[in-house]
Amino acid sequence: MKKIFAMLAITVAGGFMLTSCNKDYTCSCSINGAEIKEYSVRASNKNAAEDECNTRQSSLGTTYQCYIQ
């Protein structure tokens, strides 16, 4: 029983550490330079945040330009 509890505690602590490594980024989308929408993006690094921001741009349409601030 103690081993099960110890394994559970380690698993929970590991999961917490993985999620705590994520940072908040802001994805700003604009049309012709006029800012239209801002999204909060939570990612482990800037490259992952840029990928998610590009996904937002694709879903909005080609007239939008999105970037990480």
C-alpha positions, 0 to 999 in steps of 0.5 A: 500500500505504501508503494502505491501511495508513493508512486501516486505522489510521484506521478502527481508531482511530476504532472504538476512540474510539467504543467508548471513549465508552461508560460503565457504568451499573447497571440495578436491577430490583425488585418492591414496592421489594425489589431483585431483579436488577441488570444492567450496562448499557453506553451512550453516555449516560444516556438510552440507558442508561435505554432499555436498562433499560426494555427489560429491564423489559419483558422481565421483566414488568410487576411489575418496576420498573427504573431506572438508579442 
